[in-house]
């Protein structure tokens, strides 16, 4: 009977530890996704102004020389 109880306690501990590990893993994945999304947004923030500036310069040069 005592062995059966310890097996139940062990199974409960294992389940509890597994849930904690899964929760930590999911939190880490969410954090990584969020950081990746933020990096992508930052990289896109400078792209539009640079392209606008380059197109204005090209337009000015074409207008001036042709």
N, CA, C and O atoms as a Maestro MAE file, in Angstrom:
{
 s_m_m2io_version
 :::
 2.0.0
}

f_m_ct {
 s_m_title
 :::
 protein
 m_atom[264] {
  # First column is atom index #
  i_m_mmod_type
  r_m_x_coord
  r_m_y_coord
  r_m_z_coord
  i_m_residue_number
  s_m_chain_name
  s_m_pdb_residue_name
  s_m_pdb_atom_name
  i_m_atomic_number
  :::
  1 25 0.830 -1.196 0.000 1 A "UNK " " N  " 7
  2 3 0.000 0.000 0.000 1 A "UNK " " CA " 6
  3 2 0.871 1.256 0.000 1 A "UNK " " C  " 6
  4 15 0.561 2.228 -0.689 1 A "UNK " " O  " 8
  5 25 1.957 1.237 0.769 2 A "UNK " " N  " 7
  6 3 2.818 2.405 0.838 2 A "UNK " " CA " 6
  7 2 3.487 2.662 -0.511 2 A "UNK " " C  " 6
  8 15 3.652 3.810 -0.922 2 A "UNK " " O  " 8
  9 25 3.870 1.582 -1.196 3 A "UNK " " N  " 7
  10 3 4.495 1.745 -2.507 3 A "UNK " " CA " 6
  11 2 3.510 2.364 -3.494 3 A "UNK " " C  " 6
  12 15 3.887 3.205 -4.310 3 A "UNK " " O  " 8
  13 25 2.262 1.951 -3.417 4 A "UNK " " N  " 7
  14 3 1.237 2.493 -4.294 4 A "UNK " " CA " 6
  15 2 1.054 3.989 -4.041 4 A "UNK " " C  " 6
  16 15 0.890 4.767 -4.980 4 A "UNK " " O  " 8
  17 25 1.084 4.383 -2.773 5 A "UNK " " N  " 7
  18 3 0.959 5.806 -2.434 5 A "UNK " " CA " 6
  19 2 2.144 6.587 -2.977 5 A "UNK " " C  " 6
  20 15 1.974 7.665 -3.547 5 A "UNK " " O  " 8
  21 25 3.334 6.049 -2.802 6 A "UNK " " N  " 7
  22 3 4.509 6.770 -3.283 6 A "UNK " " CA " 6
  23 2 4.492 6.863 -4.808 6 A "UNK " " C  " 6
  24 15 4.945 7.858 -5.372 6 A "UNK " " O  " 8
  25 25 3.972 5.834 -5.478 7 A "UNK " " N  " 7
  26 3 3.843 5.895 -6.930 7 A "UNK " " CA " 6
  27 2 2.871 6.999 -7.340 7 A "UNK " " C  " 6
  28 15 3.116 7.721 -8.307 7 A "UNK " " O  " 8
  29 25 1.784 7.125 -6.611 8 A "UNK " " N  " 7
  30 3 0.813 8.183 -6.909 8 A "UNK " " CA " 6
  31 2 1.429 9.558 -6.674 8 A "UNK " " C  " 6
  32 15 1.224 10.482 -7.462 8 A "UNK " " O  " 8
  33 25 2.181 9.688 -5.589 9 A "UNK " " N  " 7
  34 3 2.832 10.966 -5.304 9 A "UNK " " CA " 6
  35 2 3.872 11.282 -6.375 9 A "UNK " " C  " 6
  36 15 3.995 12.421 -6.824 9 A "UNK " " O  " 8
  37 25 4.615 10.256 -6.773 10 A "UNK " " N  " 7
  38 3 5.617 10.446 -7.815 10 A "UNK " " CA " 6
  39 2 4.957 10.857 -9.134 10 A "UNK " " C  " 6
  40 15 5.446 11.748 -9.828 10 A "UNK " " O  " 8
  41 25 3.861 10.210 -9.466 11 A "UNK " " N  " 7
  42 3 3.136 10.556 -10.691 11 A "UNK " " CA " 6
  43 2 2.606 11.986 -10.608 11 A "UNK " " C  " 6
  44 15 2.653 12.722 -11.593 11 A "UNK " " O  " 8
  45 25 2.110 12.377 -9.456 12 A "UNK " " N  " 7
  46 3 1.603 13.739 -9.283 12 A "UNK " " CA " 6
  47 2 2.736 14.755 -9.422 12 A "UNK " " C  " 6
  48 15 2.580 15.782 -10.081 12 A "UNK " " O  " 8
  49 25 3.880 14.459 -8.794 13 A "UNK " " N  " 7
  50 3 5.036 15.358 -8.912 13 A "UNK " " CA " 6
  51 2 5.495 15.462 -10.360 13 A "UNK " " C  " 6
  52 15 5.804 16.547 -10.851 13 A "UNK " " O  " 8
  53 25 5.534 14.321 -11.032 14 A "UNK " " N  " 7
  54 3 5.956 14.310 -12.427 14 A "UNK " " CA " 6
  55 2 5.011 15.141 -13.287 14 A "UNK " " C  " 6
  56 15 5.457 15.908 -14.140 14 A "UNK " " O  " 8
  57 25 3.730 14.994 -13.069 15 A "UNK " " N  " 7
  58 3 2.745 15.769 -13.823 15 A "UNK " " CA " 6
  59 2 2.910 17.261 -13.533 15 A "UNK " " C  " 6
  60 15 2.853 18.089 -14.442 15 A "UNK " " O  " 8
  61 25 3.111 17.588 -12.277 16 A "UNK " " N  " 7
  62 3 3.280 18.989 -11.882 16 A "UNK " " CA " 6
  63 2 4.541 19.581 -12.517 16 A "UNK " " C  " 6
  64 15 4.520 20.701 -13.028 16 A "UNK " " O  " 8
  65 25 5.637 18.819 -12.481 17 A "UNK " " N  " 7
  66 3 6.882 19.291 -13.087 17 A "UNK " " CA " 6
  67 2 6.745 19.431 -14.602 17 A "UNK " " C  " 6
  68 15 7.257 20.380 -15.195 17 A "UNK " " O  " 8
  69 25 6.059 18.489 -15.213 18 A "UNK " " N  " 7
  70 3 5.846 18.548 -16.658 18 A "UNK " " CA " 6
  71 2 5.038 19.786 -17.033 18 A "UNK " " C  " 6
  72 15 5.359 20.464 -18.009 18 A "UNK " " O  " 8
  73 25 4.010 20.079 -16.277 19 A "UNK " " N  " 7
  74 3 3.199 21.274 -16.544 19 A "UNK " " CA " 6
  75 2 4.028 22.539 -16.389 19 A "UNK " " C  " 6
  76 15 3.888 23.474 -17.177 19 A "UNK " " O  " 8
  77 25 4.893 22.574 -15.377 20 A "UNK " " N  " 7
  78 3 5.743 23.752 -15.160 20 A "UNK " " CA " 6
  79 2 6.725 23.930 -16.322 20 A "UNK " " C  " 6
  80 15 6.928 25.044 -16.806 20 A "UNK " " O  " 8
  81 25 7.328 22.827 -16.762 21 A "UNK " " N  " 7
  82 3 8.270 22.895 -17.878 21 A "UNK " " CA " 6
  83 2 7.554 23.355 -19.143 21 A "UNK " " C  " 6
  84 15 8.073 24.193 -19.881 21 A "UNK " " O  " 8
  85 25 6.372 22.816 -19.395 22 A "UNK " " N  " 7
  86 3 5.598 23.207 -20.574 22 A "UNK " " CA " 6
  87 2 5.216 24.688 -20.514 22 A "UNK " " C  " 6
  88 15 5.283 25.393 -21.521 22 A "UNK " " O  " 8
  89 25 4.824 25.146 -19.350 23 A "UNK " " N  " 7
  90 3 4.453 26.554 -19.176 23 A "UNK " " CA " 6
  91 2 5.658 27.460 -19.428 23 A "UNK " " C  " 6
  92 15 5.542 28.479 -20.109 23 A "UNK " " O  " 8
  93 25 6.806 27.089 -18.881 24 A "UNK " " N  " 7
  94 3 8.028 27.872 -19.095 24 A "UNK " " CA " 6
  95 2 8.425 27.884 -20.570 24 A "UNK " " C  " 6
  96 15 8.837 28.913 -21.105 24 A "UNK " " O  " 8
  97 25 8.297 26.733 -21.214 25 A "UNK " " N  " 7
  98 3 8.637 26.627 -22.634 25 A "UNK " " CA " 6
  99 2 7.731 27.516 -23.482 25 A "UNK " " C  " 6
  100 15 8.202 28.224 -24.373 25 A "UNK " " O  " 8
  101 25 6.440 27.477 -23.204 26 A "UNK " " N  " 7
  102 3 5.496 28.305 -23.960 26 A "UNK " " CA " 6
  103 2 5.776 29.794 -23.745 26 A "UNK " " C  " 6
  104 15 5.692 30.586 -24.684 26 A "UNK " " O  " 8
  105 25 6.108 30.170 -22.511 27 A "UNK " " N  " 7
  106 3 6.425 31.572 -22.224 27 A "UNK " " CA " 6
  107 2 7.674 32.000 -22.994 27 A "UNK " " C  " 6
  108 15 7.733 33.108 -23.527 27 A "UNK " " O  " 8
  109 25 8.658 31.124 -23.047 28 A "UNK " " N  " 7
  110 3 9.887 31.433 -23.778 28 A "UNK " " CA " 6
  111 2 9.598 31.596 -25.263 28 A "UNK " " C  " 6
  112 15 10.115 32.515 -25.899 28 A "UNK " " O  " 8
  113 25 8.774 30.709 -25.823 29 A "UNK " " N  " 7
  114 3 8.417 30.802 -27.242 29 A "UNK " " CA " 6
  115 2 7.668 32.102 -27.544 29 A "UNK " " C  " 6
  116 15 7.928 32.755 -28.554 29 A "UNK " " O  " 8
  117 25 6.733 32.470 -26.657 30 A "UNK " " N  " 7
  118 3 5.998 33.727 -26.857 30 A "UNK " " CA " 6
  119 2 6.948 34.917 -26.831 30 A "UNK " " C  " 6
  120 15 6.834 35.828 -27.653 30 A "UNK " " O  " 8
  121 25 7.880 34.908 -25.891 31 A "UNK " " N  " 7
  122 3 8.840 36.001 -25.777 31 A "UNK " " CA " 6
  123 2 9.726 36.072 -27.023 31 A "UNK " " C  " 6
  124 15 10.003 37.163 -27.522 31 A "UNK " " O  " 8
  125 25 10.169 34.923 -27.527 32 A "UNK " " N  " 7
  126 3 11.000 34.913 -28.728 32 A "UNK " " CA " 6
  127 2 10.228 35.423 -29.938 32 A "UNK " " C  " 6
  128 15 10.769 36.179 -30.745 32 A "UNK " " O  " 8
  129 25 8.965 35.014 -30.071 33 A "UNK " " N  " 7
  130 3 8.145 35.496 -31.186 33 A "UNK " " CA " 6
  131 2 7.959 37.010 -31.105 33 A "UNK " " C  " 6
  132 15 8.035 37.714 -32.113 33 A "UNK " " O  " 8
  133 25 7.713 37.497 -29.885 34 A "UNK " " N  " 7
  134 3 7.515 38.930 -29.699 34 A "UNK " " CA " 6
  135 2 8.782 39.695 -30.066 34 A "UNK " " C  " 6
  136 15 8.712 40.719 -30.747 34 A "UNK " " O  " 8
  137 25 9.944 39.205 -29.619 35 A "UNK " " N  " 7
  138 3 11.201 39.874 -29.931 35 A "UNK " " CA " 6
  139 2 11.471 39.857 -31.433 35 A "UNK " " C  " 6
  140 15 11.939 40.849 -31.993 35 A "UNK " " O  " 8
  141 25 11.179 38.737 -32.084 36 A "UNK " " N  " 7
  142 3 11.386 38.639 -33.527 36 A "UNK " " CA " 6
  143 2 10.484 39.624 -34.264 36 A "UNK " " C  " 6
  144 15 10.914 40.284 -35.210 36 A "UNK " " O  " 8
  145 25 9.235 39.717 -33.827 37 A "UNK " " N  " 7
  146 3 8.294 40.640 -34.462 37 A "UNK " " CA " 6
  147 2 8.752 42.089 -34.272 37 A "UNK " " C  " 6
  148 15 8.668 42.894 -35.199 37 A "UNK " " O  " 8
  149 25 9.236 42.419 -33.074 38 A "UNK " " N  " 7
  150 3 9.721 43.770 -32.820 38 A "UNK " " CA " 6
  151 2 10.931 44.094 -33.688 38 A "UNK " " C  " 6
  152 15 11.049 45.212 -34.191 38 A "UNK " " O  " 8
  153 25 11.831 43.131 -33.869 39 A "UNK " " N  " 7
  154 3 13.003 43.358 -34.719 39 A "UNK " " CA " 6
  155 2 12.583 43.606 -36.159 39 A "UNK " " C  " 6
  156 15 13.131 44.483 -36.827 39 A "UNK " " O  " 8
  157 25 11.610 42.835 -36.641 40 A "UNK " " N  " 7
  158 3 11.124 43.028 -38.008 40 A "UNK " " CA " 6
  159 2 10.499 44.409 -38.171 40 A "UNK " " C  " 6
  160 15 10.702 45.072 -39.188 40 A "UNK " " O  " 8
  161 25 9.741 44.837 -37.171 41 A "UNK " " N  " 7
  162 3 9.114 46.156 -37.249 41 A "UNK " " CA " 6
  163 2 10.168 47.252 -37.268 41 A "UNK " " C  " 6
  164 15 10.036 48.225 -38.010 41 A "UNK " " O  " 8
  165 25 11.218 47.103 -36.455 42 A "UNK " " N  " 7
  166 3 12.280 48.100 -36.437 42 A "UNK " " CA " 6
  167 2 13.013 48.153 -37.771 42 A "UNK " " C  " 6
  168 15 13.367 49.234 -38.242 42 A "UNK " " O  " 8
  169 25 13.241 47.005 -38.376 43 A "UNK " " N  " 7
  170 3 13.943 46.992 -39.659 43 A "UNK " " CA " 6
  171 2 13.083 47.625 -40.749 43 A "UNK " " C  " 6
  172 15 13.617 48.217 -41.687 43 A "UNK " " O  " 8
  173 25 11.773 47.510 -40.641 44 A "UNK " " N  " 7
  174 3 10.892 48.100 -41.644 44 A "UNK " " CA " 6
  175 2 10.717 49.598 -41.431 44 A "UNK " " C  " 6
  176 15 10.364 50.311 -42.371 44 A "UNK " " O  " 8
  177 25 10.954 50.089 -40.226 45 A "UNK " " N  " 7
  178 3 10.753 51.512 -39.951 45 A "UNK " " CA " 6
  179 2 11.749 52.379 -40.709 45 A "UNK " " C  " 6
  180 15 11.397 53.475 -41.147 45 A "UNK " " O  " 8
  181 25 12.970 51.921 -40.873 46 A "UNK " " N  " 7
  182 3 13.954 52.743 -41.569 46 A "UNK " " CA " 6
  183 2 13.903 52.536 -43.076 46 A "UNK " " C  " 6
  184 15 14.414 53.371 -43.823 46 A "UNK " " O  " 8
  185 25 13.307 51.457 -43.538 47 A "UNK " " N  " 7
  186 3 13.312 51.140 -44.964 47 A "UNK " " CA " 6
  187 2 12.481 52.135 -45.783 47 A "UNK " " C  " 6
  188 15 12.937 52.599 -46.828 47 A "UNK " " O  " 8
  189 25 11.302 52.459 -45.334 48 A "UNK " " N  " 7
  190 3 10.427 53.357 -46.099 48 A "UNK " " CA " 6
  191 2 11.042 54.752 -46.276 48 A "UNK " " C  " 6
  192 15 11.042 55.261 -47.397 48 A "UNK " " O  " 8
  193 25 11.562 55.390 -45.225 49 A "UNK " " N  " 7
  194 3 12.178 56.706 -45.430 49 A "UNK " " CA " 6
  195 2 13.395 56.662 -46.359 49 A "UNK " " C  " 6
  196 15 13.609 57.587 -47.141 49 A "UNK " " O  " 8
  197 25 14.180 55.608 -46.277 50 A "UNK " " N  " 7
  198 3 15.354 55.499 -47.149 50 A "UNK " " CA " 6
  199 2 14.918 55.364 -48.601 50 A "UNK " " C  " 6
  200 15 15.479 56.020 -49.478 50 A "UNK " " O  " 8
  201 25 13.932 54.527 -48.863 51 A "UNK " " N  " 7
  202 3 13.447 54.373 -50.234 51 A "UNK " " CA " 6
  203 2 12.841 55.671 -50.764 51 A "UNK " " C  " 6
  204 15 13.026 56.017 -51.931 51 A "UNK " " O  " 8
  205 25 12.127 56.374 -49.917 52 A "UNK " " N  " 7
  206 3 11.561 57.659 -50.320 52 A "UNK " " CA " 6
  207 2 12.667 58.647 -50.671 52 A "UNK " " C  " 6
  208 15 12.594 59.325 -51.696 52 A "UNK " " O  " 8
  209 25 13.674 58.729 -49.839 53 A "UNK " " N  " 7
  210 3 14.796 59.638 -50.069 53 A "UNK " " CA " 6
  211 2 15.520 59.285 -51.370 53 A "UNK " " C  " 6
  212 15 15.838 60.169 -52.165 53 A "UNK " " O  " 8
  213 25 15.775 58.011 -51.583 54 A "UNK " " N  " 7
  214 3 16.467 57.579 -52.801 54 A "UNK " " CA " 6
  215 2 15.633 57.900 -54.033 54 A "UNK " " C  " 6
  216 15 16.172 58.362 -55.039 54 A "UNK " " O  " 8
  217 25 14.340 57.664 -53.970 55 A "UNK " " N  " 7
  218 3 13.500 57.953 -55.139 55 A "UNK " " CA " 6
  219 2 13.420 59.458 -55.401 55 A "UNK " " C  " 6
  220 15 13.351 59.873 -56.558 55 A "UNK " " O  " 8
  221 25 13.427 60.272 -54.364 56 A "UNK " " N  " 7
  222 3 13.431 61.733 -54.555 56 A "UNK " " CA " 6
  223 2 14.732 62.175 -55.210 56 A "UNK " " C  " 6
  224 15 14.721 62.996 -56.127 56 A "UNK " " O  " 8
  225 25 15.848 61.637 -54.745 57 A "UNK " " N  " 7
  226 3 17.153 61.986 -55.329 57 A "UNK " " CA " 6
  227 2 17.207 61.562 -56.799 57 A "UNK " " C  " 6
  228 15 17.657 62.333 -57.647 57 A "UNK " " O  " 8
  229 25 16.759 60.358 -57.102 58 A "UNK " " N  " 7
  230 3 16.770 59.888 -58.494 58 A "UNK " " CA " 6
  231 2 15.861 60.762 -59.351 58 A "UNK " " C  " 6
  232 15 16.224 61.131 -60.467 58 A "UNK " " O  " 8
  233 25 14.689 61.093 -58.834 59 A "UNK " " N  " 7
  234 3 13.783 61.974 -59.572 59 A "UNK " " CA " 6
  235 2 14.393 63.340 -59.820 59 A "UNK " " C  " 6
  236 15 14.258 63.887 -60.915 59 A "UNK " " O  " 8
  237 25 15.056 63.895 -58.829 60 A "UNK " " N  " 7
  238 3 15.704 65.201 -58.976 60 A "UNK " " CA " 6
  239 2 16.815 65.134 -60.024 60 A "UNK " " C  " 6
  240 15 16.937 66.018 -60.872 60 A "UNK " " O  " 8
  241 25 17.626 64.067 -59.955 61 A "UNK " " N  " 7
  242 3 18.718 63.930 -60.921 61 A "UNK " " CA " 6
  243 2 18.184 63.760 -62.340 61 A "UNK " " C  " 6
  244 15 18.724 64.346 -63.278 61 A "UNK " " O  " 8
  245 25 17.134 62.967 -62.505 62 A "UNK " " N  " 7
  246 3 16.547 62.802 -63.835 62 A "UNK " " CA " 6
  247 2 15.951 64.112 -64.339 62 A "UNK " " C  " 6
  248 15 16.101 64.448 -65.513 62 A "UNK " " O  " 8
  249 25 15.287 64.842 -63.475 63 A "UNK " " N  " 7
  250 3 14.684 66.121 -63.853 63 A "UNK " " CA " 6
  251 2 15.761 67.141 -64.226 63 A "UNK " " C  " 6
  252 15 15.591 67.913 -65.170 63 A "UNK " " O  " 8
  253 25 16.869 67.141 -63.481 64 A "UNK " " N  " 7
  254 3 17.928 68.119 -63.702 64 A "UNK " " CA " 6
  255 2 18.699 67.849 -64.986 64 A "UNK " " C  " 6
  256 15 18.998 68.783 -65.730 64 A "UNK " " O  " 8
  257 25 19.021 66.606 -65.257 65 A "UNK " " N  " 7
  258 3 19.912 66.300 -66.374 65 A "UNK " " CA " 6
  259 2 19.191 65.924 -67.662 65 A "UNK " " C  " 6
  260 15 19.843 65.815 -68.701 65 A "UNK " " O  " 8
  261 25 17.890 65.722 -67.643 66 A "UNK " " N  " 7
  262 3 17.192 65.361 -68.878 66 A "UNK " " CA " 6
  263 2 16.113 66.313 -69.188 66 A "UNK " " C  " 6
  264 15 15.423 66.158 -70.195 66 A "UNK " " O  " 8
  :::
 }
 m_bond[263] {
  # First column is bond index #
  i_m_from
  i_m_to
  i_m_order
  :::
  1 1 2 1
  2 2 3 1
  3 3 4 2
  4 3 5 1
  5 5 6 1
  6 6 7 1
  7 7 8 2
  8 7 9 1
  9 9 10 1
  10 10 11 1
  11 11 12 2
  12 11 13 1
  13 13 14 1
  14 14 15 1
  15 15 16 2
  16 15 17 1
  17 17 18 1
  18 18 19 1
  19 19 20 2
  20 19 21 1
  21 21 22 1
  22 22 23 1
  23 23 24 2
  24 23 25 1
  25 25 26 1
  26 26 27 1
  27 27 28 2
  28 27 29 1
  29 29 30 1
  30 30 31 1
  31 31 32 2
  32 31 33 1
  33 33 34 1
  34 34 35 1
  35 35 36 2
  36 35 37 1
  37 37 38 1
  38 38 39 1
  39 39 40 2
  40 39 41 1
  41 41 42 1
  42 42 43 1
  43 43 44 2
  44 43 45 1
  45 45 46 1
  46 46 47 1
  47 47 48 2
  48 47 49 1
  49 49 50 1
  50 50 51 1
  51 51 52 2
  52 51 53 1
  53 53 54 1
  54 54 55 1
  55 55 56 2
  56 55 57 1
  57 57 58 1
  58 58 59 1
  59 59 60 2
  60 59 61 1
  61 61 62 1
  62 62 63 1
  63 63 64 2
  64 63 65 1
  65 65 66 1
  66 66 67 1
  67 67 68 2
  68 67 69 1
  69 69 70 1
  70 70 71 1
  71 71 72 2
  72 71 73 1
  73 73 74 1
  74 74 75 1
  75 75 76 2
  76 75 77 1
  77 77 78 1
  78 78 79 1
  79 79 80 2
  80 79 81 1
  81 81 82 1
  82 82 83 1
  83 83 84 2
  84 83 85 1
  85 85 86 1
  86 86 87 1
  87 87 88 2
  88 87 89 1
  89 89 90 1
  90 90 91 1
  91 91 92 2
  92 91 93 1
  93 93 94 1
  94 94 95 1
  95 95 96 2
  96 95 97 1
  97 97 98 1
  98 98 99 1
  99 99 100 2
  100 99 101 1
  101 101 102 1
  102 102 103 1
  103 103 104 2
  104 103 105 1
  105 105 106 1
  106 106 107 1
  107 107 108 2
  108 107 109 1
  109 109 110 1
  110 110 111 1
  111 111 112 2
  112 111 113 1
  113 113 114 1
  114 114 115 1
  115 115 116 2
  116 115 117 1
  117 117 118 1
  118 118 119 1
  119 119 120 2
  120 119 121 1
  121 121 122 1
  122 122 123 1
  123 123 124 2
  124 123 125 1
  125 125 126 1
  126 126 127 1
  127 127 128 2
  128 127 129 1
  129 129 130 1
  130 130 131 1
  131 131 132 2
  132 131 133 1
  133 133 134 1
  134 134 135 1
  135 135 136 2
  136 135 137 1
  137 137 138 1
  138 138 139 1
  139 139 140 2
  140 139 141 1
  141 141 142 1
  142 142 143 1
  143 143 144 2
  144 143 145 1
  145 145 146 1
  146 146 147 1
  147 147 148 2
  148 147 149 1
  149 149 150 1
  150 150 151 1
  151 151 152 2
  152 151 153 1
  153 153 154 1
  154 154 155 1
  155 155 156 2
  156 155 157 1
  157 157 158 1
  158 158 159 1
  159 159 160 2
  160 159 161 1
  161 161 162 1
  162 162 163 1
  163 163 164 2
  164 163 165 1
  165 165 166 1
  166 166 167 1
  167 167 168 2
  168 167 169 1
  169 169 170 1
  170 170 171 1
  171 171 172 2
  172 171 173 1
  173 173 174 1
  174 174 175 1
  175 175 176 2
  176 175 177 1
  177 177 178 1
  178 178 179 1
  179 179 180 2
  180 179 181 1
  181 181 182 1
  182 182 183 1
  183 183 184 2
  184 183 185 1
  185 185 186 1
  186 186 187 1
  187 187 188 2
  188 187 189 1
  189 189 190 1
  190 190 191 1
  191 191 192 2
  192 191 193 1
  193 193 194 1
  194 194 195 1
  195 195 196 2
  196 195 197 1
  197 197 198 1
  198 198 199 1
  199 199 200 2
  200 199 201 1
  201 201 202 1
  202 202 203 1
  203 203 204 2
  204 203 205 1
  205 205 206 1
  206 206 207 1
  207 207 208 2
  208 207 209 1
  209 209 210 1
  210 210 211 1
  211 211 212 2
  212 211 213 1
  213 213 214 1
  214 214 215 1
  215 215 216 2
  216 215 217 1
  217 217 218 1
  218 218 219 1
  219 219 220 2
  220 219 221 1
  221 221 222 1
  222 222 223 1
  223 223 224 2
  224 223 225 1
  225 225 226 1
  226 226 227 1
  227 227 228 2
  228 227 229 1
  229 229 230 1
  230 230 231 1
  231 231 232 2
  232 231 233 1
  233 233 234 1
  234 234 235 1
  235 235 236 2
  236 235 237 1
  237 237 238 1
  238 238 239 1
  239 239 240 2
  240 239 241 1
  241 241 242 1
  242 242 243 1
  243 243 244 2
  244 243 245 1
  245 245 246 1
  246 246 247 1
  247 247 248 2
  248 247 249 1
  249 249 250 1
  250 250 251 1
  251 251 252 2
  252 251 253 1
  253 253 254 1
  254 254 255 1
  255 255 256 2
  256 255 257 1
  257 257 258 1
  258 258 259 1
  259 259 260 2
  260 259 261 1
  261 261 262 1
  262 262 263 1
  263 263 264 2
  :::
 }
}
